[in-house]
């Protein structure tokens, strides 16, 4: 049939059909009568070859389809193994023989004879396709990959469930082996990966990025519950902090196929999977048994033959003969229904997103053909209908989508899988939990051996044998890690087989390790294992080499680097700051305040360490702008609340600093920032008699407007008191905070010192033309050219008063209708604030979290910066606004009020007072020259009171007083 093709209009969105093709390594070189080996034969006969037939027909008819498939390394190994190829060819011949015998047996039965003939013809076509490819189906999949119709992803080498592996080295080895095997057999490195069971936990993405992987398929919960919540929901990929894109599974399209109640495969016109002649014949008739016996296992265990004569018919036991024409019509109908629903889905989301949405529909490949006989036909019908019958949907691969939209939102993904409850429960429960202590022990042993022999070249015969033994040990460990074994134990199908496979591989692994450690390797034994487990010829035991070397400090992985740090920090007092957040982790203003002070102290020549919590994408240890930054991983469950998480963080920090000190690192003074690090501060102070300074950036009493109603607030208040009590000095950022902490915690006046937060000034911005030009360009960038712009930035919590500012907007717009308010930042009130501002339309715009460069551009574009806090110990954002020479309107509260002289270098409004805030903002909008004068006055004040280098000098003096009081002068101290 010829079609007159017209240029297609732009689609509303995209559909990514993703098939996960996987089998565990079920090759048994010594015998061919394992029932489990038939999984491979059935998948080849019913899924992989039928899919290739579909691709052939679509190509012949000019259908421009796109399908994404993962071909796992174990499946690729089975498909390309000469032994398995030969055995499958024999299996096909036996199927043809059986189908021919069926045509004879049923020659007098008009109901089933046409079906027997259909199977005989079907099996012959499959054999013809298989032999035409020289029995190598991998080459056929590679052909469609090279044609640009099929994108092939990889998977972990043996489909090991990565979140339950103990070490990063084991995860890396699984993935590195997979990438090498993929490139060897498919001619190119994979861009995408199907994580086994869609199992994701933070940190895996860093390893993926190091191996060149651009994306993975994720369960919907991984993205839906990401932090921050993704702006585009499940209809665009979300980029992890390491730059790998997660494409979330679409629940709606999955339900239409997978659902046991409503899914397409359960339709009564489709072929019944469970009625196979391998099980139906010979129960009452000995002749039927003799007929079928040569085609079941030699042990006479019954198996599926693939010849099935009945359709599903209904929920009762009665079954009617299968009608292929009815099934074909129903497949076409269901393909149309699926397409119709995707059209509506994509049209809806296209109207709400800033880009074309993508629906990602992932399924087990074996569903199509094996479980759902008509599945490959359904895929073919769907591809045809999308290409010829509509214009809203275009099929796409994830890589193509990333080329069109390379920039995406970034978020921290939720730990997840596509198993029961979207958790690891399937692979970790009472029927299979026993395997992990053995697997984890094996991981550690493999890492030790690989690291010990990392320089092995293999040039001499003994070294060559040692290398073979190490590589085979790596194979055995990976095969034992297959998630299939734990899955089978959970599903309670062939449990004995799964247990045996796990134990056998671990047993072989241990025997190899024993021989390697004793330097008594049995070459015959190694050769036997190589023949038995014959996968991954390019496996390299070096992929298990330890990431953490011999350094006694885990976050410093290299011993040489550890020695350099000891040398650099040996002769001067080491000041250790404790802070729960530090750049690039920004939650509140504490991160920026600690960073500014630490770097300013370092610039003066002080030896400063910051111990903080780890952050995705940031190194565990680095020297950043002169500061030694220690980012400590914190082990916790995802349902841990923040208060209890801080306790886990303190344990990790304490362990790190104890190890640091006991292995030669110096700690001469501790500087704790807020209550979150109290336990570490006190433990180190008391254990080693180290002087302690604390900075109280804000109090729980102040944040709650003088009320401590909840138990949590009372606990935090108590920790704040204990921290100030145990400290030798307490720093605060303003006079009002000094009064607050002295009163709240009954501190002597001399113990509390005021050190305001500070800023580093920009370059010379006095050239008004240049400044004006920069502001105009920034306004154009944010789409407010020729309009007046207000800017707020901060954490979106109640005490920041953003709700007051939004309520003031109608009064402001009455005076200046062209005003636009930009609200920068994120926080728990974000959704509530958006609802409050909804009636103001485009006059209020939420930016979400912004990076430093974007924040600077927003300051340049702004006419007025507003800080409407209800409680504010200091308000560093006010300094940032002054630094950019922008007039400020602030609330007269706390330390914020001390920064501005009302009417001289800014306006002070009444806290929480809508009319007061609106009047002061409107006055500056209507009198821009007044605002310029105030901004210039505020800029001069920065020089006098808020330069970081001056503030750091005062802090350094206090450090010196305490360290000299507690310790002798060190050699080399200036």
N, C-alpha and C positions, 0 to 999 in steps of 0.2 A: 504494500500500500504506500502511495506517495503522499506526502504532506507538503502543502505550500506554507513555508515558515516565514512569518513576519518577525521583525525585530521585537523582542519582548519588552514591555515597559518595566520600570523599576519595581521590584517586589516589595511587599510590605515588610517582609522579614525572611528569616532563613530557618531551614530544618537540617539538623545534623543527625543522621541515622547512624548509630554506633553499635557495632556488633563485637562482642567479646568472645573470641574463639580460644578455648583453652581445654587442654587435657593434662592430667598429671603424667609423669613419666612411667608408663605402664608397659614398658618393653621388658620381656623376660627372655633372655638370650638362649636359655637352656631348654625351654619347652614352650609349646604353643597352645596349651590347653587351659590357660588361665581365663576365667570368665571376664576379668577386668580388662584384658587385652581387647576384648570384643567392643569395649567402649570406643576404641579407635576405629574399628571397622564400621560400627554403626554411624559414628560422626562423619566419616568419609563418605559413606553411601548415602546418608540421609541429609547431611548439611553442607559439607564443604564442596563436594562435586556438584550438587544441585545449585548452590550459589554461583559457582563458576559458569554453569549453564545459563543462569539468569543474566550474568554479565555479558556472556556471548550474544544472547538474543537482543539485549538492549543496545549493544554496540552495533550489531548488524542493522538495526532499525534507526540508527542515528539518535538515540535517546541520550541526552547529555546528563547523565546521572552522577551523583557523588555519594559515596558510602565510606564510612570510616570503620576499620576493623583493627582489633588487636589480635595479633598472632603471637601467642606466648612462646618463649624460648623452648619450653618442653614440647609444645605442639610442633614447632618448626623442626625440632630434633627428630621427633617421631616420623614426620612427613618426609624428611630427607634421608632417613636411615635405610640402607639397602635391605636389611633384614625385614623391617616392617613393610617396606614396599613390596617385597616378594610375598610376604604372608598375606597382605591385603589383596594382591592379585589372585592368590589361591582362594581366598574368601569369596571374591567376586565370581570366580568360576563355579564354586559350590552353590552360590545363590542362583546362578543361571541354571545349573543342573536341577536344583530343587524347584525352581519356577517351571521348568519344562516338565518335570514329573507331576507338578500340580495341574498343568493343562491336561495331562492324561487322566489323573485321578478325578478331575471334575468335568470330564468331557460330556457327561450326561446331565450336568447341572447348569442350566442357563443363567442362574442367578450369579454364580461365582466364576464361571469359565472366562468371561471377558476380563475379569480382574486378574486371574492367573496369567492370561496372555499379556495384560498390561504390565505386570511385574516382569515377565520374561523379556519383553521388549525394553523395559526400563533398565534392567540390569545390564543388558547388552550395550545400551547407549553409554552407560556409565563406564563400562570396561573400555569402550572405544575411546572415550575422552581421556581416561586414565593412561591408556597405552600410548595415545598420541602425544602425551606430555612426557613420555619416557618415565612414567610412574612418579614424576616429581611435580606434585601440585603446587609446591612453593613457587616454581617458575611461572605457573599460571597466575597466581596472585601477584607476583612481581610484575608480570606483563601489564596488568590493569593499574598497578601502582605507577609504572612508567608512562602509561597513557594518561595519567592525571585523573582517572575516574575513582580510584581507590586510594585512600590514605591509610597506611598500615602503621599502627602504634606497636610499641613493645610492652613488656610487663616485667616484673621481677623474674629472675632466672627460673626459679621453680615455683613461682606463685606463692612465696612465703608471705604470711600476714605481717607486714612491716611494723605496725604499731606495737606488736608483742615481742619484737626482738629486743634483746638487752642492750646491744652496742651499736653505735653508729657505724663501726667498721663492718659489721655483718650486713647492715642495710646497704652500705656502699658496695660491698662485694656482690650482693644479689643484683643490684642495679647495673653496676659496671659490666658484669658478665653478660647481662641481658643486652646491653648496648652493643657489645662486641659481637654477640651471636646474631643480632639483628642485622648489623652491617655486613657480616660475612655472608649471610644467606639472601639478603634483600638488596644489597648493593649501595645502601645509603644509611646514614645514621638516623635514628628516629627523632622526630620533633615532638611526638606526644607519647604518653604512657597511660596504660590502664593500671592503676595501682591495684594490686591483688585485693579482691573483695571491696574495691573502692576505699580501702583502709588508709586513712590519713591521720597523722599526728604532726603538730608543728615541729619543724626541723627537717622533715623529709624533703620539703621543697628546696632547702639549701643544697642537699645532695643532688637532687634532680638538676638544679641550675648548674652545678659544677660539671655535670655530665652532658650538658648541652640540651637538656629537655626543656621545651618551651611551655608545655601545658599537660594537664592530666584531667581525667573525668572524675568528678566528685559526686558524692551523694548530695541530695538537695539540702540536707541539714547542715552540711559543712559550710555552705554559703549563706543559707537563710539565717543562721545564728552566728555569722561572723561578726567581728568587732573592728571598726564600727559597722553598723548595719549597711549592707550594700544599697546604693541608690537605685540600681537597676534591677534589684530583686534577683530572680532566677533566669532572667532573659538576657544576660550578658555575662561574660566571664569575669571573675574577680581575681585580681593579681595579688599574690602573696607578697610579703615584705621582701622576699628574695627574687621577685620578678618572674615567677612562674605563674601562668594563668590556670585557674581552676574553672572548668566548664561544669556547671551543676546539672544534675539529672532533673528532667522535667517530670514532676509527679503525675500531671494530668495525662500526658501521652503514655507514660508507663502503665498507668492504671488500665487504660483501654486495651492493652495487650496482655499484661501480666495477671490481671485480676482473675482469681479462680471463679468468681461469681459472674462478673460482667465482661471478662476478657474475650476477645474474638476466638481463641483456640477452643473454647468450650461449646461452640455452636454445634447444633445437632446434625448439620450437614457435613461436618468435617470427619475425617477418619478417626476411628477409635484407636488410641495408642495401646491400650491394655489388652486387646483381643488379637493375639498373634498366634499363628499356627504352631509355633514352637511350644506354646502352652495349651492350645486348644485340642490338638490331636493326640490320640493314643491312650486316652484314659480308660476307655471301655472297649476299644477295638484293637486287638493285637496287631492287625495288619496296618492300621494307622501308625502305631508305634514303630513298627519296622520301617515304615515309609519315612518317618521324621527322624529316627534315631541317628543316622549318619550326620545329621546337621545340627545336633546339639553337642554338648561337651562330651569328650571320651568317658568322663565319669558318669555319663547319663544325666547330668544336671540339665534341666531345661533352661533354654535361653530364648530371647527374641530372635527371629529370623529376618524380620523386616517385611514379611508377607502378612498383611492384615486385610480382612475382607469386610469389616463392618464399619458403619458410621456410628457416631455417638448416639444418635436417635433420641435419647431422653435420659432422665435421671434413674429410671428403673433398669432392671437387668436385661430387659428385652432389647435386642439390637437388630437393625435392618441392614441389608447389604449396602456397602459403600457405593455412592454414585459420583464418579469423578466430575461429571458435568455440573451437577448441583454444587459440588465443592468449589469448582472453578468460578461459578457465578457468585457464590457467597464470598469468595476471596476478593473478587472485583468490587462487590458491594461494600465489604469492610474496608478496603483500601480507599474507596470514595468517602466513606464515613470518617475515617481517620484524617484524610486530607481536609474535609469540610471543617472539622473541629480545629485543625491547626490553622486554617485560614482565619477563623474567627478569633482564635487566640492571638495570632500575630497582628491582625488588624487592630485589636484592642490595645496591645502593648506598644505598637508603633506610634499610636497617638499620645503616649505618655513618656516615651523615652527620647533621648537626644541622638539616637542611632537606631539602625534596624535591629529589632530583637532577634534572638536566636533561640530556638527550641531544641534542646539536646535530648534525644530519645535513645538511651542505651539499653541493650538487652544482651543476654547470653546468646551467642550465635547458635548454639545447639537447640535453642527453642525453635528455631526456624528449620523445619524439616524433620528433626528427630522427634521432638515432643509435639510439634504442630506441623503435620505433614505438608500442609498447604502453605506454610510460612514463606518459603522461597518464592512461590507464586504470588503471594500477597505483596512481597517486596517489589517484585517485577511490576505488578499492577500499579502499586503506589508510585513508582518511578515514572511509569508511562503517564499516569493521570497528572502528576505534577508538571511534567514536561509539556503535555499536549493540551490539557483541559482547563488550565487556570493560569493566573498571573500574580497571585498574591505571595506564593511560596517559591523560594529557590533553594534547592539542595546545596549544601556547602559542607566543607570539612573544617574542623577547628583551625587548622593552619591558615586556610584561606580567610577565615573571619579575622584572625589576628593580623593578617596583612592589611585588611581593610580598616580595622580599628586597633592599631598598635597600642594606644593609650587606654588604660582602664583604671577604675577605682582600685585602691589597695586596701586590704583588710587582713586581719588575723583569722584564719579559718578555724571553724569548730572541729574538734576531734570527732571522727565519724567513720562509718562504713555503710555499705548497702545491705548489711545483714540485719538480723532481728533487732528492732529498736534503734537502728542506726548506730549501734555500739559494737564492741568486740565480743558480745555475749556468746555468739555462736562458737567462736574459737577459743573461748576461755570460760568453761563451766565445769561442773563436777565430773563429767564423762571424759574430759580431755585435759584438764589442768595439770595432770601428772607429767605431761611431756615437757613442760617449759623449764623445769629445773635442770633437766638433762640437756635440753637445747642451749640454755644459757651457759651452762658449764662448758659445753662444746665450743660455743662462740669464743669464750675467753681463752680456751686452750688453743684454738686455731690462730687467734691473734698473737699469742705468745710465740708459737712456732713460726708463723710468718714473719714476725718482727726479728726473731733470732736469725732467720736465714734470708733476710731481705736482699743481701748482696750475692746470693747464690747465682752463678753464671751457667752452670750445667755443661761446662766444657769437657770435663773428665767424666769417665763412666760412673764412678760412685756419685758424683754430683748430679749427673743426669738422672740416676735412679732416685736420688733424694728429691729432686724436683718433681719427678713423676709421682712420688708418694705424697708430696705436699699438695700437688694439684688434685690428686685423687681424694685426699682427705677433704679438700674444699668441696669437691663434687658430692661426697657422701653427706657432708653437713648440709649443703643446700637442699639435697633431695629429702633429707629428714625434716627440713623446715617447711616443706610444702603445706600450704593451708588446707589442701584437700583432705589430708589425713585427719586433722582436727574437725573438719566439716563432717566427714563421714562418721566420726565418733559421736558428734552431736545429733546427726540425723538417724543414727542407729540402723544403717543399711548393712554394709559389709565391714562391720567394725573389726572383726578378727584380722581381715586383710590390712586395714589401715594401721592397726596396732603393730602388726608384724613388719610392715614396711618401715614404720618409724624406728622400731627396735633394731631391725636389720641394718639400716643405714647408720644409726648411731653406733652399733656394735662394730661395723667395719671401720668407721671413723676412729673409734678408740683403739682398735688393733693397729691401725696405721700410725696413730700418734705414739703408741707405746714403742713400736719399732723405730720410729724416727728419733724419739728421745733416747733410746738405748743404742742408737747407731747400728742396728741390726735389721736392716730392711730385707724382707723376703721378696725377691723379684718375682717369683712365681705367683705369690699372693697378690702383688700389685697388678700383674698382668691379668689375673683372673678378674679382679675388680674393674679394670679398664675394659675388659670384654663384656662384663655384666652391665655396668653403668657407663654407657658409651656416649654420653652427651657432652656438649660444650667443648669441642676440641681446643679452643683458644682460651680456656679457663686459666687464670693466673693467680696462684696463691698469694701473690704480692698485694692483691686487692684487699687482703685482710691485715696489712701492716698497720700497726697501731697509729692512731691519730694523735693520741697523747703520748709523747715520748717519755723519757726518764726524768723529766722535771718533777720535783716533789709538789709543785703547785699545778693542779689539773688545768686551770685556765691558761697557763703558760705552757704550751705544748712542747716546746723545744728546750732541751737542757742548756744549750748554748745561750738562748735568749734569757733564760733564768739567771745564768751567771752574769750576763751583761747588766741585767737589772740590779742584781746585788752589788756589782761594782759601782754602778752609777749612783746608788743611794747609800753608799757605805759611810761617807764622812760628813753628812749633814743631817740635822734633825728631820725626821720624816713625819709630816702631818697627815693624818688619815681622816678624811671626811666620810661620814656614813649618810647616804641619802637613798631613798627607795626609788627615785626617778632621776634620770640624768640623760642629756641628749645622746642619741636621737629619740629617747622616750620622753614625750611631753604629755602630761596629764593635766597638771595645773602650772602655776607660776614657779613652784619650788625648783623644778628642773633648771629653768633658765637662771634663777637666782644663784643656785649652787654652782652652776657652770661658770657664770660671770665672775664670781668671787674666786673660785679655784684657779681659773686661767689668769686672772689678774695677779694673784699671789705667785703663780708660777713665773709670770713675766718679770716679777721682782727678784727672782732667783730662789724662791722658797721651794722646798721639795714637797709636793702635794700629791697625795693619792686620793682617789674617790672610789669607794666601794659601794656598788649599787646593784640592782637586779638586772638580769640579762634582758636583751631586747632583740626581737627578730631582725636579722640583717646587720647587727652590730657585732664586732668581734668581742670575744670574752675578755681579752686584755689588749690594750693599746696605749701608746703615748700620744695623747691628743692635745695639741697646742701647749705642750710642756707639762701636762697633767697625766699621771699614771692612772688609767681608768681600769678598774676591775669590775667586770659585769658577771655576776654570780648566777648560774642557773638555779631556779627554785622548783623543786619537785612538789607537785600538788595535784589534786583532782580538780576537774573542771567545775565541780559544784562547791568548791571552797569559797567562802565569802572573804571579803578583803581583810577584815580584822584577823581571821585565822591564817589567811595567806601571809600576812606580815610576820606572824610567828614562825611560819616555815621559812620565810626569807631570813629572819634573824638567825635561825639555826644554821642555814647555809653560810651566811656571812661570818658567823662566829667560827664555824669549822674552818673556813678559808683563812681567816686571820690568825687563828691558832697555828695552823699549818705554816702559814707565812712566817710567823715569828719563830717557831721552833726549827725552821730550816734556814735561819740566818737573816730573814728580813727584819727591818727596823720599824718600830712603831713608837714614836716619841710623844705624840699628842693625838687625842681623838677629838673630832668635831662632829657632833651628831646633829642632824637636821630633822627636827620634829619627832613626835612620839613613835613613829613607825619603826625606828631603829633603836629603841630604848634597850631592849634585851641584850643586843650585841654590845652596845656602848657600856652598859653596866658590867657585863661579864668580863670584857677586856680590861676595863678600869680596875676592877677588883682583883682579877687574876694576876695582873702584871704591874699594878700600881702606876698606871698611866694617867696623866692629867686629862680631864674631860671638859670640853666646852660644848654647850648645846645652843642651837639657834631655834627659837620658837617663832615660826613664820605666821602661825595663826593658832587660836585656841578653839577647842570644841565648844566652850561656853560662848565665845563670841560668834562662832558660825551659827549657833542656835539661838541667837538673840537673847542670851542670858538665861537659857533654860536647858536643863539636862533631864529630860523626861524619860528617855529610853535607857535600858540597861547598857546598850552599846555606847551611848554617849558618856555614861558614867564611867565605863571601863576606860575609854580613851582619855577622859579628864584625869582619871587616876594615874595613867601612864605619863601624862604630861607633868603632873605634879612630881612623880618619882624621878623623872628625867631632870627636872630643874633642881630637885633636892640633891641628887647625886653629882650634879655638875659643879665644877670649880668656878666657872663663869657661865652666865646666860646672856646670849646676844639677842636683841630684838631690833626691829627695823624702824621703829618710830617711838616718839615720846608717849603717845597714847598706848602703844603696846607695852612699853616699860611700866606704865601705871597699871595696866591690866594684869600682867603676869605677877608683878609685886603684890597686888591685892589678892588675886586668886590663889596664889601659891605661898603667900606669906614669906616672901623672900626679902632679905636685907637689901637696901637700896644700892649699896656698893657692889653687890654681886651681879647686878643687871646693867649691861652696857648697850648703848644705842649705836648701831651701825646700819645706816639706811642701805637699801639696794641702790645700785648705781648703773650707769650706762657708759659705753664707749661712744664718743661722738663720731658722727659721720664726717666725711671730707667737707671742704668749704662749700656751703650751699648759699652763700651770701649773694651770688649773682642771680638777681631776681629773674632775669630773662630765662636763664637756664632752668631755674626752679619752676617757673611758670610753664615752660615747655615740657618739662618732665611730668608735671601734674596733668597737663592736657593729654599727653600720650597715655598716661595711666587711666584717665577717665575714658578715653576711646577704647582702651583694652577691656574695660569692664562694662562697656555699653551705656555710659552715663555722660557722654560728651554734651556739654552745654547745660548740664543739670547740676543741682547742688547735692552733695553726698555727705551723709553721716556714717561714721564707722565705729563699731564696737567690736572688741575682740577679747575673748576670755572663755573660761569654762562655763557651760550653760547649766548653772545651778541657781537655786533660789537667791542665795545671798549676793549674787552678782547684779541683781536688779534688772535684768533684761526685760522682764515682764512690764516693769514700770516704763521703760523706754518705749516699748511697743504701744502701751496704752496712751503715751504722750503723742504718738505720731499724728492722729487726726487733728490735734490742736496745732502741731507744727505745720502740717499740710495746709491748714487754713491760711497761714501767713506765707508759706513758700510751697505752692502746689507741685513744683517740679522736684521736690526733695526725694531722695532714695536713701534708705537705711540699709547698710550692709552689716550683717551679723556674722562674725568669724568665730570659729571654734565649734566644739561639740560637747555633749554632756547629757546627763540623764533627763534634763528638761527639754531636750531639742524638739521632740514630737509635740509636746504640750505647747511650746512657744510657737511652733509653726501653725498650730490650730488657732491660737490667739491672734496671729498675724494674718490669717487667711483672707479676711475681708479687705485687707489693705493691698492685696494683689502684688503687682510688681514694685510697689513702693517699699517693700521689705524683702530682702534677699538673704538667704542663708547660704554661706559658703562651705560649711563644714570645716574640718581641719585644714589649715593652710600652711604651706611650708614658708621658710623665712623669706624667700625671694618674692613670693606672692603677697605675703604680709607687708613687705616694704612697699610694693606697688600699690596696695590698698591704702597705706598711709599717705603715699604721694597723691593718690586720687582724691582723698578725703578733704572736705572743707572744714569739718569739725570732728573731733574725736570725743566720744562720750563714754564716761565710766560711771554708771548709775548705781554703784554697789550699795547694798544695805549694810554690809560689814566688809571692811577692807583694812587689814593691818598696815598695808603699804600701797600697793597698786603700781607695779612696775610698768604696766601698759601706759600709765600716764607719762612716765619718763620717756617711753618710746615715742609717744605722740609729740612731746616737747622736742625730742631729738630731731624729729622730722619737721619741726617748726609748724606744727598744727595747733590751732587753738583748742583748748580742752574745756569741757563741762563735766564736772565731777560731783559726786555726792559728798556732803560735808559729814564724813564719818571716819573714825579711826585715824590711822596714819595718812590716809589719802588726803584728809583735810589739811594736814600740815604742809603738804607740797605746794599748795596754791594760795596766793594772797588774792582774795576775792576782788574782782574788778581790775586787778593789775596784771597777773599772768594767767588768768583763767576765771571761770565762774564756778561757784559752789552752790549746788541746788540742795534742797532739803531731801534727806534720804527717803525713798518710797513715795515722794510727793509728785504726782503727775503734773499738776499745774505749774509747780516751781520748775521742774525739769523742762517742760515745754516752753515756758517763758524764756529761760536763759538760752536755750538752743535757738529759738526763733530770733532773739535779739542779735545773736552773733551772725545768723544767716542773713539778716537784714542789714547788718553793719559789718561787712567784710573787713573794712579797714581797721575797725576796733579789734577784730579777731587777729589780724596781722600784728598789731602792736602788742597784744597779749602774748602771742606766740614768740615774738622777739624777746620780750621780757623773760618768759619762761626759759628760753634757750640760754640766756645769760645766767639764770639761776643754776642751770645744770653745771656750768663751769665752777660755780662757787661752792655747791653743796653735794653734787651727785656724780662726780667723776670717779669711775671705778678704781683708777690707780691711787687716788687719795684715800678712798675707803679701805682698799686692800692694805695700804701702809699702816693704818690704825689697827687692823686685824692682826697684821704681822707683828706689831709691837706687843699685843696681848699674847700671841703665841710665844714670843720670845720670853716674856716675863714668866709664863708658866713652865716652860721647858727649862729655863735657867734656875727656877726655884727647885725643880725636881731632879736635876741631873747636872753632872759636870760639863764643862765646855769640851766639845769634841775637837780632835785634831782636824784642821782644815776649815773650822767654822770661822766665818768672817765676822 
